[in-house]
Amino acid sequence: MALKPLHDRVLVRRTESDEKTAGGLIIPESAKEKPAEGVVVATGEGARKDSGELIAMAVSNGDNVLFGKWSGTEVTVDGEELLMMKESDIMGVIV
């Protein structure tokens, strides 16, 4: 099943977090926080102004992005957990 976001929504795949701390301690699964970084998988066409003019998306497929800890809604597509969020929930693109 393919999923195409509508309007100004973005589909993001979380990147895996580190298994160890900088000091070398192994972090157990129960103590790990969900990462706030991910890769854009798909985007909508963009939002519209009241006049109907399209506002282009600032992110595109393949961009590495940083988003808020509680941003988005988890969805399952083809057995893979992804996040669906508004473009405004994205804080920046990692370059």
PDB file of N, CA, C and O in Angstrom:
ATOM      1  N   MET A   1       0.837  -1.175   0.000  1.00  0.00           N
ATOM      2  CA  MET A   1       0.000   0.000   0.000  1.00  0.00           C
ATOM      3  C   MET A   1       0.884   1.240   0.000  1.00  0.00           C
ATOM      4  O   MET A   1       1.807   1.340   0.808  1.00  0.00           O
ATOM      5  N   ALA A   2       0.621   2.155  -0.867  1.00  0.00           N
ATOM      6  CA  ALA A   2       1.341   3.425  -0.907  1.00  0.00           C
ATOM      7  C   ALA A   2       0.495   4.485  -0.209  1.00  0.00           C
ATOM      8  O   ALA A   2      -0.734   4.415  -0.229  1.00  0.00           O
ATOM      9  N   LEU A   3       1.141   5.450   0.398  1.00  0.00           N
ATOM     10  CA  LEU A   3       0.436   6.509   1.098  1.00  0.00           C
ATOM     11  C   LEU A   3       1.000   7.844   0.670  1.00  0.00           C
ATOM     12  O   LEU A   3       2.194   8.097   0.831  1.00  0.00           O
ATOM     13  N   LYS A   4       0.150   8.703   0.123  1.00  0.00           N
ATOM     14  CA  LYS A   4       0.564  10.040  -0.293  1.00  0.00           C
ATOM     15  C   LYS A   4      -0.070  11.058   0.640  1.00  0.00           C
ATOM     16  O   LYS A   4      -1.295  11.142   0.717  1.00  0.00           O
ATOM     17  N   PRO A   5       0.745  11.835   1.352  1.00  0.00           N
ATOM     18  CA  PRO A   5       0.200  12.858   2.239  1.00  0.00           C
ATOM     19  C   PRO A   5      -0.546  13.942   1.452  1.00  0.00           C
ATOM     20  O   PRO A   5      -0.226  14.224   0.297  1.00  0.00           O
ATOM     21  N   LEU A   6      -1.533  14.531   2.095  1.00  0.00           N
ATOM     22  CA  LEU A   6      -2.294  15.612   1.474  1.00  0.00           C
ATOM     23  C   LEU A   6      -1.858  16.964   2.022  1.00  0.00           C
ATOM     24  O   LEU A   6      -1.378  17.069   3.150  1.00  0.00           O
ATOM     25  N   HIS A   7      -2.032  17.982   1.215  1.00  0.00           N
ATOM     26  CA  HIS A   7      -1.793  19.381   1.581  1.00  0.00           C
ATOM     27  C   HIS A   7      -0.379  19.587   2.111  1.00  0.00           C
ATOM     28  O   HIS A   7       0.589  19.294   1.410  1.00  0.00           O
ATOM     29  N   ASP A   8      -0.244  20.090   3.346  1.00  0.00           N
ATOM     30  CA  ASP A   8       1.090  20.398   3.884  1.00  0.00           C
ATOM     31  C   ASP A   8       1.570  19.345   4.873  1.00  0.00           C
ATOM     32  O   ASP A   8       2.273  19.660   5.833  1.00  0.00           O
ATOM     33  N   ARG A   9       1.191  18.108   4.640  1.00  0.00           N
ATOM     34  CA  ARG A   9       1.613  17.018   5.530  1.00  0.00           C
ATOM     35  C   ARG A   9       2.832  16.292   4.948  1.00  0.00           C
ATOM     36  O   ARG A   9       3.064  16.287   3.740  1.00  0.00           O
ATOM     37  N   VAL A  10       3.597  15.681   5.854  1.00  0.00           N
ATOM     38  CA  VAL A  10       4.848  15.023   5.495  1.00  0.00           C
ATOM     39  C   VAL A  10       4.885  13.651   6.162  1.00  0.00           C
ATOM     40  O   VAL A  10       4.493  13.510   7.320  1.00  0.00           O
ATOM     41  N   LEU A  11       5.352  12.647   5.437  1.00  0.00           N
ATOM     42  CA  LEU A  11       5.531  11.303   5.973  1.00  0.00           C
ATOM     43  C   LEU A  11       7.018  11.120   6.258  1.00  0.00           C
ATOM     44  O   LEU A  11       7.852  11.296   5.370  1.00  0.00           O
ATOM     45  N   VAL A  12       7.351  10.761   7.520  1.00  0.00           N
ATOM     46  CA  VAL A  12       8.752  10.706   7.963  1.00  0.00           C
ATOM     47  C   VAL A  12       9.065   9.334   8.545  1.00  0.00           C
ATOM     48  O   VAL A  12       8.261   8.766   9.285  1.00  0.00           O
ATOM     49  N   ARG A  13      10.241   8.807   8.205  1.00  0.00           N
ATOM     50  CA  ARG A  13      10.761   7.564   8.804  1.00  0.00           C
ATOM     51  C   ARG A  13      11.800   7.965   9.843  1.00  0.00           C
ATOM     52  O   ARG A  13      12.795   8.613   9.520  1.00  0.00           O
ATOM     53  N   ARG A  14      11.563   7.575  11.094  1.00  0.00           N
ATOM     54  CA  ARG A  14      12.519   7.899  12.156  1.00  0.00           C
ATOM     55  C   ARG A  14      13.862   7.218  11.886  1.00  0.00           C
ATOM     56  O   ARG A  14      13.914   6.108  11.357  1.00  0.00           O
ATOM     57  N   THR A  15      14.944   7.903  12.260  1.00  0.00           N
ATOM     58  CA  THR A  15      16.268   7.281  12.189  1.00  0.00           C
ATOM     59  C   THR A  15      16.521   6.593  13.519  1.00  0.00           C
ATOM     60  O   THR A  15      16.023   7.040  14.552  1.00  0.00           O
ATOM     61  N   GLU A  16      17.277   5.529  13.506  1.00  0.00           N
ATOM     62  CA  GLU A  16      17.541   4.766  14.717  1.00  0.00           C
ATOM     63  C   GLU A  16      18.476   5.541  15.637  1.00  0.00           C
ATOM     64  O   GLU A  16      19.417   6.187  15.174  1.00  0.00           O
ATOM     65  N   SER A  17      18.216   5.475  16.934  1.00  0.00           N
ATOM     66  CA  SER A  17      19.069   6.153  17.902  1.00  0.00           C
ATOM     67  C   SER A  17      20.272   5.275  18.249  1.00  0.00           C
ATOM     68  O   SER A  17      20.298   4.081  17.948  1.00  0.00           O
ATOM     69  N   ASP A  18      21.255   5.889  18.881  1.00  0.00           N
ATOM     70  CA  ASP A  18      22.477   5.178  19.256  1.00  0.00           C
ATOM     71  C   ASP A  18      22.190   4.125  20.318  1.00  0.00           C
ATOM     72  O   ASP A  18      21.320   4.307  21.170  1.00  0.00           O
ATOM     73  N   GLU A  19      22.919   3.037  20.258  1.00  0.00           N
ATOM     74  CA  GLU A  19      22.797   1.954  21.232  1.00  0.00           C
ATOM     75  C   GLU A  19      23.630   2.229  22.479  1.00  0.00           C
ATOM     76  O   GLU A  19      23.372   1.653  23.535  1.00  0.00           O
ATOM     77  N   LYS A  20      24.637   3.114  22.363  1.00  0.00           N
ATOM     78  CA  LYS A  20      25.540   3.398  23.478  1.00  0.00           C
ATOM     79  C   LYS A  20      25.616   4.897  23.721  1.00  0.00           C
ATOM     80  O   LYS A  20      25.356   5.701  22.825  1.00  0.00           O
ATOM     81  N   THR A  21      25.977   5.262  24.954  1.00  0.00           N
ATOM     82  CA  THR A  21      26.223   6.663  25.280  1.00  0.00           C
ATOM     83  C   THR A  21      27.641   7.017  24.842  1.00  0.00           C
ATOM     84  O   THR A  21      28.405   6.151  24.414  1.00  0.00           O
ATOM     85  N   ALA A  22      27.980   8.288  24.953  1.00  0.00           N
ATOM     86  CA  ALA A  22      29.334   8.724  24.596  1.00  0.00           C
ATOM     87  C   ALA A  22      30.380   8.065  25.489  1.00  0.00           C
ATOM     88  O   ALA A  22      31.520   7.866  25.069  1.00  0.00           O
ATOM     89  N   GLY A  23      29.996   7.724  26.721  1.00  0.00           N
ATOM     90  CA  GLY A  23      30.917   7.074  27.655  1.00  0.00           C
ATOM     91  C   GLY A  23      31.020   5.574  27.461  1.00  0.00           C
ATOM     92  O   GLY A  23      31.824   4.922  28.127  1.00  0.00           O
ATOM     93  N   GLY A  24      30.210   5.004  26.548  1.00  0.00           N
ATOM     94  CA  GLY A  24      30.288   3.586  26.252  1.00  0.00           C
ATOM     95  C   GLY A  24      29.245   2.725  26.939  1.00  0.00           C
ATOM     96  O   GLY A  24      29.255   1.505  26.773  1.00  0.00           O
ATOM     97  N   LEU A  25      28.340   3.329  27.711  1.00  0.00           N
ATOM     98  CA  LEU A  25      27.295   2.553  28.373  1.00  0.00           C
ATOM     99  C   LEU A  25      26.223   2.145  27.365  1.00  0.00           C
ATOM    100  O   LEU A  25      25.825   2.943  26.516  1.00  0.00           O
ATOM    101  N   ILE A  26      25.764   0.910  27.463  1.00  0.00           N
ATOM    102  CA  ILE A  26      24.727   0.421  26.561  1.00  0.00           C
ATOM    103  C   ILE A  26      23.364   0.848  27.108  1.00  0.00           C
ATOM    104  O   ILE A  26      23.075   0.661  28.290  1.00  0.00           O
ATOM    105  N   ILE A  27      22.534   1.421  26.240  1.00  0.00           N
ATOM    106  CA  ILE A  27      21.212   1.906  26.634  1.00  0.00           C
ATOM    107  C   ILE A  27      20.190   0.802  26.376  1.00  0.00           C
ATOM    108  O   ILE A  27      20.049   0.359  25.237  1.00  0.00           O
ATOM    109  N   PRO A  28      19.469   0.344  27.411  1.00  0.00           N
ATOM    110  CA  PRO A  28      18.449  -0.684  27.193  1.00  0.00           C
ATOM    111  C   PRO A  28      17.242  -0.107  26.447  1.00  0.00           C
ATOM    112  O   PRO A  28      16.994   1.098  26.496  1.00  0.00           O
ATOM    113  N   GLU A  29      16.498  -0.967  25.761  1.00  0.00           N
ATOM    114  CA  GLU A  29      15.333  -0.545  24.992  1.00  0.00           C
ATOM    115  C   GLU A  29      14.342   0.247  25.837  1.00  0.00           C
ATOM    116  O   GLU A  29      13.767   1.226  25.360  1.00  0.00           O
ATOM    117  N   SER A  30      14.136  -0.165  27.079  1.00  0.00           N
ATOM    118  CA  SER A  30      13.144   0.492  27.937  1.00  0.00           C
ATOM    119  C   SER A  30      13.536   1.923  28.297  1.00  0.00           C
ATOM    120  O   SER A  30      12.668   2.726  28.637  1.00  0.00           O
ATOM    121  N   ALA A  31      14.818   2.257  28.231  1.00  0.00           N
ATOM    122  CA  ALA A  31      15.286   3.592  28.598  1.00  0.00           C
ATOM    123  C   ALA A  31      15.497   4.501  27.398  1.00  0.00           C
ATOM    124  O   ALA A  31      15.754   5.693  27.566  1.00  0.00           O
ATOM    125  N   LYS A  32      15.394   3.961  26.197  1.00  0.00           N
ATOM    126  CA  LYS A  32      15.635   4.760  25.000  1.00  0.00           C
ATOM    127  C   LYS A  32      14.471   5.711  24.747  1.00  0.00           C
ATOM    128  O   LYS A  32      13.306   5.370  24.950  1.00  0.00           O
ATOM    129  N   GLU A  33      14.814   6.891  24.306  1.00  0.00           N
ATOM    130  CA  GLU A  33      13.795   7.833  23.861  1.00  0.00           C
ATOM    131  C   GLU A  33      13.650   7.696  22.356  1.00  0.00           C
ATOM    132  O   GLU A  33      14.608   7.361  21.659  1.00  0.00           O
ATOM    133  N   LYS A  34      12.449   7.955  21.861  1.00  0.00           N
ATOM    134  CA  LYS A  34      12.257   7.908  20.422  1.00  0.00           C
ATOM    135  C   LYS A  34      13.042   9.058  19.801  1.00  0.00           C
ATOM    136  O   LYS A  34      12.982  10.181  20.300  1.00  0.00           O
ATOM    137  N   PRO A  35      13.765   8.800  18.737  1.00  0.00           N
ATOM    138  CA  PRO A  35      14.563   9.858  18.126  1.00  0.00           C
ATOM    139  C   PRO A  35      13.695  10.948  17.525  1.00  0.00           C
ATOM    140  O   PRO A  35      12.590  10.684  17.050  1.00  0.00           O
ATOM    141  N   ALA A  36      14.197  12.166  17.547  1.00  0.00           N
ATOM    142  CA  ALA A  36      13.485  13.302  16.978  1.00  0.00           C
ATOM    143  C   ALA A  36      14.100  13.684  15.634  1.00  0.00           C
ATOM    144  O   ALA A  36      14.009  14.834  15.205  1.00  0.00           O
ATOM    145  N   GLU A  37      14.720  12.721  14.981  1.00  0.00           N
ATOM    146  CA  GLU A  37      15.288  12.920  13.648  1.00  0.00           C
ATOM    147  C   GLU A  37      14.706  11.876  12.722  1.00  0.00           C
ATOM    148  O   GLU A  37      14.336  10.784  13.151  1.00  0.00           O
ATOM    149  N   GLY A  38      14.630  12.219  11.453  1.00  0.00           N
ATOM    150  CA  GLY A  38      14.108  11.260  10.500  1.00  0.00           C
ATOM    151  C   GLY A  38      14.372  11.684   9.067  1.00  0.00           C
ATOM    152  O   GLY A  38      14.963  12.731   8.802  1.00  0.00           O
ATOM    153  N   VAL A  39      13.918  10.841   8.153  1.00  0.00           N
ATOM    154  CA  VAL A  39      14.077  11.085   6.725  1.00  0.00           C
ATOM    155  C   VAL A  39      12.689  11.229   6.119  1.00  0.00           C
ATOM    156  O   VAL A  39      11.800  10.419   6.381  1.00  0.00           O
ATOM    157  N   VAL A  40      12.511  12.264   5.309  1.00  0.00           N
ATOM    158  CA  VAL A  40      11.225  12.492   4.649  1.00  0.00           C
ATOM    159  C   VAL A  40      11.022  11.416   3.585  1.00  0.00           C
ATOM    160  O   VAL A  40      11.861  11.235   2.703  1.00  0.00           O
ATOM    161  N   VAL A  41       9.889  10.700   3.680  1.00  0.00           N
ATOM    162  CA  VAL A  41       9.565   9.631   2.743  1.00  0.00           C
ATOM    163  C   VAL A  41       8.654  10.149   1.633  1.00  0.00           C
ATOM    164  O   VAL A  41       8.818   9.782   0.470  1.00  0.00           O
ATOM    165  N   ALA A  42       7.687  11.007   1.995  1.00  0.00           N
ATOM    166  CA  ALA A  42       6.755  11.556   1.014  1.00  0.00           C
ATOM    167  C   ALA A  42       6.211  12.886   1.529  1.00  0.00           C
ATOM    168  O   ALA A  42       6.148  13.116   2.737  1.00  0.00           O
ATOM    169  N   THR A  43       5.818  13.757   0.602  1.00  0.00           N
ATOM    170  CA  THR A  43       5.245  15.052   0.967  1.00  0.00           C
ATOM    171  C   THR A  43       3.980  15.305   0.159  1.00  0.00           C
ATOM    172  O   THR A  43       3.792  14.756  -0.926  1.00  0.00           O
ATOM    173  N   GLY A  44       3.121  16.149   0.715  1.00  0.00           N
ATOM    174  CA  GLY A  44       1.952  16.605  -0.015  1.00  0.00           C
ATOM    175  C   GLY A  44       2.371  17.697  -0.988  1.00  0.00           C
ATOM    176  O   GLY A  44       3.555  18.012  -1.108  1.00  0.00           O
ATOM    177  N   GLU A  45       1.382  18.279  -1.689  1.00  0.00           N
ATOM    178  CA  GLU A  45       1.740  19.312  -2.663  1.00  0.00           C
ATOM    179  C   GLU A  45       1.971  20.659  -2.019  1.00  0.00           C
ATOM    180  O   GLU A  45       2.576  21.532  -2.640  1.00  0.00           O
ATOM    181  N   GLY A  46       1.510  20.861  -0.795  1.00  0.00           N
ATOM    182  CA  GLY A  46       1.706  22.124  -0.094  1.00  0.00           C
ATOM    183  C   GLY A  46       0.379  22.708   0.347  1.00  0.00           C
ATOM    184  O   GLY A  46      -0.688  22.259  -0.069  1.00  0.00           O
ATOM    185  N   ALA A  47       0.466  23.718   1.198  1.00  0.00           N
ATOM    186  CA  ALA A  47      -0.734  24.394   1.700  1.00  0.00           C
ATOM    187  C   ALA A  47      -1.222  25.397   0.653  1.00  0.00           C
ATOM    188  O   ALA A  47      -0.521  25.707  -0.310  1.00  0.00           O
ATOM    189  N   ARG A  48      -2.429  25.889   0.865  1.00  0.00           N
ATOM    190  CA  ARG A  48      -2.997  26.904  -0.035  1.00  0.00           C
ATOM    191  C   ARG A  48      -3.354  28.142   0.756  1.00  0.00           C
ATOM    192  O   ARG A  48      -3.843  28.059   1.882  1.00  0.00           O
ATOM    193  N   LYS A  49      -3.102  29.300   0.148  1.00  0.00           N
ATOM    194  CA  LYS A  49      -3.517  30.569   0.728  1.00  0.00           C
ATOM    195  C   LYS A  49      -5.017  30.715   0.547  1.00  0.00           C
ATOM    196  O   LYS A  49      -5.636  29.931  -0.172  1.00  0.00           O
ATOM    197  N   ASP A  50      -5.605  31.711   1.193  1.00  0.00           N
ATOM    198  CA  ASP A  50      -7.035  31.966   1.041  1.00  0.00           C
ATOM    199  C   ASP A  50      -7.399  32.268  -0.408  1.00  0.00           C
ATOM    200  O   ASP A  50      -8.522  32.004  -0.837  1.00  0.00           O
ATOM    201  N   SER A  51      -6.455  32.819  -1.157  1.00  0.00           N
ATOM    202  CA  SER A  51      -6.697  33.135  -2.563  1.00  0.00           C
ATOM    203  C   SER A  51      -6.631  31.896  -3.458  1.00  0.00           C
ATOM    204  O   SER A  51      -6.956  31.967  -4.643  1.00  0.00           O
ATOM    205  N   GLY A  52      -6.204  30.744  -2.883  1.00  0.00           N
ATOM    206  CA  GLY A  52      -6.091  29.510  -3.652  1.00  0.00           C
ATOM    207  C   GLY A  52      -4.698  29.252  -4.182  1.00  0.00           C
ATOM    208  O   GLY A  52      -4.435  28.194  -4.754  1.00  0.00           O
ATOM    209  N   GLU A  53      -3.793  30.216  -3.997  1.00  0.00           N
ATOM    210  CA  GLU A  53      -2.414  30.076  -4.472  1.00  0.00           C
ATOM    211  C   GLU A  53      -1.687  29.023  -3.642  1.00  0.00           C
ATOM    212  O   GLU A  53      -1.819  29.000  -2.418  1.00  0.00           O
ATOM    213  N   LEU A  54      -0.926  28.157  -4.296  1.00  0.00           N
ATOM    214  CA  LEU A  54      -0.197  27.074  -3.641  1.00  0.00           C
ATOM    215  C   LEU A  54       1.077  27.591  -2.990  1.00  0.00           C
ATOM    216  O   LEU A  54       1.841  28.334  -3.607  1.00  0.00           O
ATOM    217  N   ILE A  55       1.302  27.198  -1.745  1.00  0.00           N
ATOM    218  CA  ILE A  55       2.544  27.512  -1.034  1.00  0.00           C
ATOM    219  C   ILE A  55       3.412  26.257  -1.114  1.00  0.00           C
ATOM    220  O   ILE A  55       3.062  25.218  -0.554  1.00  0.00           O
ATOM    221  N   ALA A  56       4.537  26.356  -1.807  1.00  0.00           N
ATOM    222  CA  ALA A  56       5.413  25.191  -2.026  1.00  0.00           C
ATOM    223  C   ALA A  56       5.986  24.682  -0.708  1.00  0.00           C
ATOM    224  O   ALA A  56       6.199  25.447   0.232  1.00  0.00           O
ATOM    225  N   MET A  57       6.230  23.370  -0.659  1.00  0.00           N
ATOM    226  CA  MET A  57       6.814  22.742   0.524  1.00  0.00           C
ATOM    227  C   MET A  57       8.293  23.121   0.638  1.00  0.00           C
ATOM    228  O   MET A  57       8.989  23.245  -0.370  1.00  0.00           O
ATOM    229  N   ALA A  58       8.767  23.304   1.882  1.00  0.00           N
ATOM    230  CA  ALA A  58      10.170  23.639   2.131  1.00  0.00           C
ATOM    231  C   ALA A  58      11.041  22.388   2.228  1.00  0.00           C
ATOM    232  O   ALA A  58      12.265  22.480   2.142  1.00  0.00           O
ATOM    233  N   VAL A  59      10.418  21.217   2.406  1.00  0.00           N
ATOM    234  CA  VAL A  59      11.166  19.961   2.480  1.00  0.00           C
ATOM    235  C   VAL A  59      10.789  19.086   1.295  1.00  0.00           C
ATOM    236  O   VAL A  59       9.729  19.250   0.692  1.00  0.00           O
ATOM    237  N   SER A  60      11.674  18.157   0.974  1.00  0.00           N
ATOM    238  CA  SER A  60      11.394  17.234  -0.132  1.00  0.00           C
ATOM    239  C   SER A  60      11.826  15.830   0.272  1.00  0.00           C
ATOM    240  O   SER A  60      12.481  15.645   1.298  1.00  0.00           O
ATOM    241  N   ASN A  61      11.463  14.856  -0.528  1.00  0.00           N
ATOM    242  CA  ASN A  61      11.795  13.459  -0.249  1.00  0.00           C
ATOM    243  C   ASN A  61      13.306  13.298  -0.080  1.00  0.00           C
ATOM    244  O   ASN A  61      14.092  13.840  -0.856  1.00  0.00           O
ATOM    245  N   GLY A  62      13.695  12.542   0.948  1.00  0.00           N
ATOM    246  CA  GLY A  62      15.104  12.276   1.193  1.00  0.00           C
ATOM    247  C   GLY A  62      15.776  13.245   2.147  1.00  0.00           C
ATOM    248  O   GLY A  62      16.909  13.000   2.560  1.00  0.00           O
ATOM    249  N   ASP A  63      15.110  14.348   2.514  1.00  0.00           N
ATOM    250  CA  ASP A  63      15.700  15.316   3.442  1.00  0.00           C
ATOM    251  C   ASP A  63      15.780  14.711   4.844  1.00  0.00           C
ATOM    252  O   ASP A  63      14.845  14.046   5.291  1.00  0.00           O
ATOM    253  N   ASN A  64      16.901  14.942   5.535  1.00  0.00           N
ATOM    254  CA  ASN A  64      17.026  14.578   6.948  1.00  0.00           C
ATOM    255  C   ASN A  64      16.485  15.744   7.749  1.00  0.00           C
ATOM    256  O   ASN A  64      16.950  16.874   7.599  1.00  0.00           O
ATOM    257  N   VAL A  65      15.497  15.476   8.608  1.00  0.00           N
ATOM    258  CA  VAL A  65      14.825  16.554   9.325  1.00  0.00           C
ATOM    259  C   VAL A  65      14.857  16.338  10.826  1.00  0.00           C
ATOM    260  O   VAL A  65      15.040  15.220  11.309  1.00  0.00           O
ATOM    261  N   LEU A  66      14.676  17.431  11.552  1.00  0.00           N
ATOM    262  CA  LEU A  66      14.601  17.438  13.002  1.00  0.00           C
ATOM    263  C   LEU A  66      13.201  17.915  13.372  1.00  0.00           C
ATOM    264  O   LEU A  66      12.737  18.932  12.855  1.00  0.00           O
ATOM    265  N   PHE A  67      12.518  17.182  14.272  1.00  0.00           N
ATOM    266  CA  PHE A  67      11.158  17.543  14.638  1.00  0.00           C
ATOM    267  C   PHE A  67      10.982  17.396  16.141  1.00  0.00           C
ATOM    268  O   PHE A  67      11.832  16.819  16.819  1.00  0.00           O
ATOM    269  N   GLY A  68       9.879  17.917  16.657  1.00  0.00           N
ATOM    270  CA  GLY A  68       9.607  17.877  18.083  1.00  0.00           C
ATOM    271  C   GLY A  68       9.380  16.455  18.585  1.00  0.00           C
ATOM    272  O   GLY A  68       8.967  15.577  17.827  1.00  0.00           O
ATOM    273  N   LYS A  69       9.650  16.242  19.855  1.00  0.00           N
ATOM    274  CA  LYS A  69       9.553  14.921  20.469  1.00  0.00           C
ATOM    275  C   LYS A  69       8.150  14.329  20.347  1.00  0.00           C
ATOM    276  O   LYS A  69       8.014  13.123  20.144  1.00  0.00           O
ATOM    277  N   TRP A  70       7.111  15.143  20.464  1.00  0.00           N
ATOM    278  CA  TRP A  70       5.730  14.660  20.427  1.00  0.00           C
ATOM    279  C   TRP A  70       5.038  14.995  19.116  1.00  0.00           C
ATOM    280  O   TRP A  70       3.809  14.958  19.049  1.00  0.00           O
ATOM    281  N   SER A  71       5.785  15.318  18.083  1.00  0.00           N
ATOM    282  CA  SER A  71       5.203  15.706  16.797  1.00  0.00           C
ATOM    283  C   SER A  71       4.659  14.505  16.037  1.00  0.00           C
ATOM    284  O   SER A  71       5.181  13.396  16.143  1.00  0.00           O
ATOM    285  N   GLY A  72       3.613  14.742  15.277  1.00  0.00           N
ATOM    286  CA  GLY A  72       3.111  13.749  14.341  1.00  0.00           C
ATOM    287  C   GLY A  72       2.255  12.663  14.943  1.00  0.00           C
ATOM    288  O   GLY A  72       2.085  12.553  16.157  1.00  0.00           O
ATOM    289  N   THR A  73       1.719  11.861  14.030  1.00  0.00           N
ATOM    290  CA  THR A  73       0.884  10.721  14.367  1.00  0.00           C
ATOM    291  C   THR A  73       1.531   9.483  13.772  1.00  0.00           C
ATOM    292  O   THR A  73       1.899   9.473  12.598  1.00  0.00           O
ATOM    293  N   GLU A  74       1.670   8.442  14.577  1.00  0.00           N
ATOM    294  CA  GLU A  74       2.277   7.210  14.078  1.00  0.00           C
ATOM    295  C   GLU A  74       1.288   6.472  13.187  1.00  0.00           C
ATOM    296  O   GLU A  74       0.131   6.271  13.558  1.00  0.00           O
ATOM    297  N   VAL A  75       1.755   6.073  12.011  1.00  0.00           N
ATOM    298  CA  VAL A  75       0.957   5.279  11.076  1.00  0.00           C
ATOM    299  C   VAL A  75       1.796   4.086  10.633  1.00  0.00           C
ATOM    300  O   VAL A  75       3.024   4.159  10.609  1.00  0.00           O
ATOM    301  N   THR A  76       1.132   2.996  10.284  1.00  0.00           N
ATOM    302  CA  THR A  76       1.833   1.810   9.806  1.00  0.00           C
ATOM    303  C   THR A  76       1.540   1.642   8.321  1.00  0.00           C
ATOM    304  O   THR A  76       0.383   1.525   7.918  1.00  0.00           O
ATOM    305  N   VAL A  77       2.587   1.631   7.519  1.00  0.00           N
ATOM    306  CA  VAL A  77       2.468   1.460   6.073  1.00  0.00           C
ATOM    307  C   VAL A  77       3.328   0.272   5.678  1.00  0.00           C
ATOM    308  O   VAL A  77       4.544   0.293   5.869  1.00  0.00           O
ATOM    309  N   ASP A  78       2.711  -0.757   5.133  1.00  0.00           N
ATOM    310  CA  ASP A  78       3.418  -1.979   4.724  1.00  0.00           C
ATOM    311  C   ASP A  78       4.244  -2.562   5.864  1.00  0.00           C
ATOM    312  O   ASP A  78       5.363  -3.025   5.642  1.00  0.00           O
ATOM    313  N   GLY A  79       3.705  -2.546   7.084  1.00  0.00           N
ATOM    314  CA  GLY A  79       4.384  -3.114   8.239  1.00  0.00           C
ATOM    315  C   GLY A  79       5.464  -2.239   8.833  1.00  0.00           C
ATOM    316  O   GLY A  79       6.129  -2.653   9.782  1.00  0.00           O
ATOM    317  N   GLU A  80       5.660  -1.052   8.312  1.00  0.00           N
ATOM    318  CA  GLU A  80       6.695  -0.148   8.806  1.00  0.00           C
ATOM    319  C   GLU A  80       6.032   1.025   9.520  1.00  0.00           C
ATOM    320  O   GLU A  80       5.088   1.620   9.001  1.00  0.00           O
ATOM    321  N   GLU A  81       6.531   1.357  10.718  1.00  0.00           N
ATOM    322  CA  GLU A  81       5.971   2.484  11.466  1.00  0.00           C
ATOM    323  C   GLU A  81       6.599   3.783  10.985  1.00  0.00           C
ATOM    324  O   GLU A  81       7.819   3.947  11.013  1.00  0.00           O
ATOM    325  N   LEU A  82       5.747   4.703  10.542  1.00  0.00           N
ATOM    326  CA  LEU A  82       6.173   6.013  10.058  1.00  0.00           C
ATOM    327  C   LEU A  82       5.420   7.091  10.822  1.00  0.00           C
ATOM    328  O   LEU A  82       4.472   6.791  11.548  1.00  0.00           O
ATOM    329  N   LEU A  83       5.831   8.332  10.666  1.00  0.00           N
ATOM    330  CA  LEU A  83       5.159   9.462  11.291  1.00  0.00           C
ATOM    331  C   LEU A  83       4.538  10.349  10.221  1.00  0.00           C
ATOM    332  O   LEU A  83       5.182  10.669   9.222  1.00  0.00           O
ATOM    333  N   MET A  84       3.290  10.744  10.431  1.00  0.00           N
ATOM    334  CA  MET A  84       2.628  11.710   9.561  1.00  0.00           C
ATOM    335  C   MET A  84       2.522  12.996  10.368  1.00  0.00           C
ATOM    336  O   MET A  84       1.955  13.003  11.461  1.00  0.00           O
ATOM    337  N   MET A  85       3.065  14.084   9.832  1.00  0.00           N
ATOM    338  CA  MET A  85       3.038  15.359  10.552  1.00  0.00           C
ATOM    339  C   MET A  85       2.865  16.514   9.592  1.00  0.00           C
ATOM    340  O   MET A  85       3.086  16.377   8.388  1.00  0.00           O
ATOM    341  N   LYS A  86       2.468  17.656  10.133  1.00  0.00           N
ATOM    342  CA  LYS A  86       2.382  18.862   9.328  1.00  0.00           C
ATOM    343  C   LYS A  86       3.801  19.384   9.110  1.00  0.00           C
ATOM    344  O   LYS A  86       4.697  19.159   9.923  1.00  0.00           O
ATOM    345  N   GLU A  87       3.979  20.077   8.009  1.00  0.00           N
ATOM    346  CA  GLU A  87       5.301  20.624   7.710  1.00  0.00           C
ATOM    347  C   GLU A  87       5.749  21.583   8.810  1.00  0.00           C
ATOM    348  O   GLU A  87       6.944  21.677   9.092  1.00  0.00           O
ATOM    349  N   SER A  88       4.823  22.286   9.427  1.00  0.00           N
ATOM    350  CA  SER A  88       5.170  23.236  10.484  1.00  0.00           C
ATOM    351  C   SER A  88       5.716  22.558  11.743  1.00  0.00           C
ATOM    352  O   SER A  88       6.328  23.226  12.577  1.00  0.00           O
ATOM    353  N   ASP A  89       5.507  21.234  11.901  1.00  0.00           N
ATOM    354  CA  ASP A  89       6.066  20.490  13.038  1.00  0.00           C
ATOM    355  C   ASP A  89       7.556  20.229  12.862  1.00  0.00           C
ATOM    356  O   ASP A  89       8.246  19.888  13.822  1.00  0.00           O
ATOM    357  N   ILE A  90       8.049  20.388  11.646  1.00  0.00           N
ATOM    358  CA  ILE A  90       9.477  20.171  11.365  1.00  0.00           C
ATOM    359  C   ILE A  90      10.241  21.436  11.740  1.00  0.00           C
ATOM    360  O   ILE A  90       9.921  22.531  11.278  1.00  0.00           O
ATOM    361  N   MET A  91      11.269  21.264  12.596  1.00  0.00           N
ATOM    362  CA  MET A  91      12.032  22.419  13.070  1.00  0.00           C
ATOM    363  C   MET A  91      13.163  22.809  12.125  1.00  0.00           C
ATOM    364  O   MET A  91      13.570  23.971  12.096  1.00  0.00           O
ATOM    365  N   GLY A  92      13.678  21.845  11.348  1.00  0.00           N
ATOM    366  CA  GLY A  92      14.763  22.174  10.447  1.00  0.00           C
ATOM    367  C   GLY A  92      15.218  20.980   9.632  1.00  0.00           C
ATOM    368  O   GLY A  92      14.878  19.832   9.920  1.00  0.00           O
ATOM    369  N   VAL A  93      15.998  21.285   8.603  1.00  0.00           N
ATOM    370  CA  VAL A  93      16.589  20.264   7.743  1.00  0.00           C
ATOM    371  C   VAL A  93      18.049  20.140   8.129  1.00  0.00           C
ATOM    372  O   VAL A  93      18.758  21.143   8.219  1.00  0.00           O
ATOM    373  N   ILE A  94      18.506  18.905   8.360  1.00  0.00           N
ATOM    374  CA  ILE A  94      19.904  18.657   8.732  1.00  0.00           C
ATOM    375  C   ILE A  94      20.715  18.563   7.447  1.00  0.00           C
ATOM    376  O   ILE A  94      20.419  17.748   6.574  1.00  0.00           O
ATOM    377  N   VAL A  95      21.745  19.408   7.337  1.00  0.00           N
ATOM    378  CA  VAL A  95      22.585  19.405   6.129  1.00  0.00           C
ATOM    379  C   VAL A  95      23.971  18.924   6.428  1.00  0.00           C
ATOM    380  O   VAL A  95      24.809  18.858   5.528  1.00  0.00           O
TER     381      VAL A  95
END
